[in-house]
Amino acid sequence: MKRLMGLCLAIGMGAGACAYSGVAVTADGKAVVARNDSLLFGLLRAVYVCNVTPTGLANCAAGTAP
């Protein structure tokens, strides 16, 4: 029973987890955030370009050039 629960937990964590693998700031004050999902070894990769504000990142757009 413990093995079954452990297996279910491992599958659930692997299927829905994502990790932000990199953040870089450009010279004009924009941040480029690369997101890599753990689902199927990074099947849903995405890159976002965001404006940096004093309160954090704003106006993030997927797939645009910085």
C-alpha positions in Angstrom: 0.0 0.0 0.0 2.8 2.4 0.8 4.5 1.6 -2.5 1.3 2.3 -4.4 0.9 5.7 -2.6 4.5 6.5 -3.3 4.1 5.7 -6.9 0.9 7.8 -7.2 2.7 10.7 -5.5 5.7 10.5 -7.8 3.5 10.4 -10.9 1.4 13.3 -9.7 4.5 15.4 -9.0 6.1 14.6 -12.3 3.0 15.2 -14.4 2.1 18.6 -13.0 5.4 20.1 -12.0 7.2 22.9 -13.7 10.5 24.6 -13.1 11.7 27.9 -14.2 15.1 27.0 -15.6 16.5 30.4 -16.4 16.0 34.2 -16.1 18.1 36.8 -17.9 17.8 40.6 -18.0 18.5 42.5 -21.2 20.1 45.9 -21.6 16.7 47.7 -22.1 15.3 46.4 -18.8 13.3 43.4 -19.9 13.5 40.0 -18.3 13.6 36.8 -20.4 12.1 33.8 -18.4 12.6 30.3 -19.8 10.1 27.8 -18.4 10.6 24.1 -18.7 7.9 21.6 -17.6 8.7 18.3 -16.1 5.8 16.7 -18.0 7.2 14.3 -20.5 10.8 15.5 -20.2 10.1 19.2 -21.0 7.4 18.8 -23.7 5.8 22.2 -22.9 8.8 24.6 -23.0 8.1 28.3 -23.2 10.0 31.6 -23.2 8.4 34.7 -21.8 9.6 38.3 -22.2 8.5 40.6 -19.3 9.0 44.2 -18.3 10.8 44.6 -15.0 9.0 46.9 -12.5 9.7 47.8 -8.9 6.9 45.4 -7.8 8.1 42.5 -10.0 7.6 41.3 -13.5 4.7 42.8 -15.6 3.3 42.5 -19.1 4.8 39.1 -19.9 4.4 37.9 -23.4 5.1 34.4 -24.7 7.3 33.9 -27.8 8.3 37.5 -28.5 11.8 38.8 -29.2 13.3 40.8 -26.4 
